[in-house]
Amino acid sequence: MITNILSMVQKHEKWRGKQCINLIPSENIMSSQVRSLLSSELAHRYTAPDHFYMGTHFTDEIERYGEKIARNLFKAEIADLRPLSGHIADLVFLASFTKHGDTLICISPEDGGYPGIWKEGLPRILRIKVEAFPFSKEKMNILAEEATEVIARINPHLVVFGASMFLFPHPVRKVAKAAKTVGAHVGFDGSHVMGLIAGGKFQTPFQEGASALFGSTHKTFFGPQGGIILADKEHGEAMKEKIHPAFVDNAHWNRIAALTLALAEMERFGSVYAEQVVRNSQALAKALDDYAFPVVGASLGYTRSHQVLLDYGGYKQGREVAEQLEKANIIADCGVRFGTCEVTRRGMKEAEMEQIAELIKHVIIDKRDTNKAKQDVETLTKEFQNIEYCFPE
């Protein structure tokens, strides 16, 4: 039994870690030093805000240090590293500033929004109402003028920016001004673009009017899987008071140590990394468009994030594309969102994006034998086995 478990993990690591091109936009890869902290002695330990457990002075020091880096990196007054996921970070924000019957405005899943904060997700549990931002699929963005009119009409309690399909910065400044006029709390779910925000290459939610920025730490941000909350003093202190014990008890301090080191990596290397991520996604989109793939946003420059979106008209067709690519060791999701965050961290640049586009063409358009395409993928990946934008070991 033990041999079987170890063997399965080893096979996965060899395949996904060394032989595949990973284009899933919600995944990234950690440096070996960050990864090593997940198996550190901290994995066995507890701590608590009331210091119920003894022996925690190093644990507490790590947390304070991580929060300090996060505040500086995101230009926030308050930081909290305890949420176990981006979804939990969403929950903390929604639950902290609503009561039953209140209204939230966000992007609907039909327009690329996150299902977790839509009607069947957290709002159903919290018993709050949800309305959709007016949205343009042609521009892949919130319609700012129409959004301000909706806000004035329905007086929401929460306005949340961010999406799962996230190509372009949202019009936070104008819409946030309208939201604050009616007393709404303004949040930004940066799960997908957290690394780009940290690197200064997407948008600046706090300067544009958001009171809280929250989300995942493992998409464009290259930390361990988990969540983070950044906020102004008023909203941050309100959320910090509620996190323990309502939303998180054991925050997994090995994860927080790993996240702290990833924050330090992002502080040092984030600007160069984020710039290359965007350049790579634009290069990949252009190359795919040249091959006549249905790339969204061509008239707008394709993308300003890590994502390239292909429009195949639905989940069924998207799944067929993703399944064919997987046979060639090119890993994507069934929404046919291609993300460049992991390939960038592996050191790939624009030239490699053109190679990847050609490989995708061979599989999807040319219908080339997938075994031959797989060999070509493995030849490319052999050149990019190291992780970049991190401290030397």
HELIX and SHEET records of a PDB file:
HELIX    1   1 ILE A    2  LYS A   14  1                                  13    
HELIX    2   2 TRP A   15  GLN A   19  3                                   5    
HELIX    3   3 SER A   32  LEU A   37  1                                   6    
HELIX    4   4 GLU A   41  HIS A   44  5                                   4    
HELIX    5   5 HIS A   57  PHE A   74  1                                  18    
HELIX    6   6 GLY A   86  SER A   96  1                                  11    
HELIX    7   7 PRO A  109  ASP A  111  5                                   3    
HELIX    8   8 PRO A  115  ILE A  117  5                                   3    
HELIX    9   9 LEU A  122  LEU A  126  1                                   5    
HELIX   10  10 ALA A  144  ILE A  154  1                                  11    
HELIX   11  11 VAL A  172  THR A  181  1                                  10    
HELIX   12  12 MET A  194  ALA A  198  1                                   5    
HELIX   13  13 PRO A  205  GLU A  208  1                                   4    
HELIX   14  14 LYS A  233  LYS A  242  1                                  10    
HELIX   15  15 ILE A  243  PHE A  247  3                                   5    
HELIX   16  16 TRP A  253  ASP A  290  1                                  38    
HELIX   17  17 ALA A  298  LEU A  300  5                                   3    
HELIX   18  18 TYR A  315  LYS A  327  1                                  13    
HELIX   19  19 CYS A  341  ARG A  345  1                                   5    
HELIX   20  20 GLU A  350  ILE A  364  1                                  15    
HELIX   21  21 THR A  370  THR A  381  1                                  12    
SHEET    1   A 2 ILE A  21  ASN A  22  0                                        
SHEET    2   A 2 ILE A 330  ILE A 331  1                                        
SHEET    1   B 7 ILE A  78  ASP A  80  0                                        
SHEET    2   B 7 GLY A 227  ALA A 231 -1                                        
SHEET    3   B 7 ALA A 212  SER A 216 -1                                        
SHEET    4   B 7 HIS A 185  ASP A 189  1                                        
SHEET    5   B 7 LEU A 158  PHE A 161  1                                        
SHEET    6   B 7 THR A 103  CYS A 106  1                                        
SHEET    7   B 7 LYS A 129  ALA A 132  1                                        
SHEET    1   C 2 PHE A 135  SER A 136  0                                        
SHEET    2   C 2 ASN A 141  ILE A 142 -1                                        
SHEET    1   D 2 GLN A 307  LEU A 309  0                                        
SHEET    2   D 2 ARG A 337  GLY A 339 -1                                        
END                                                                             
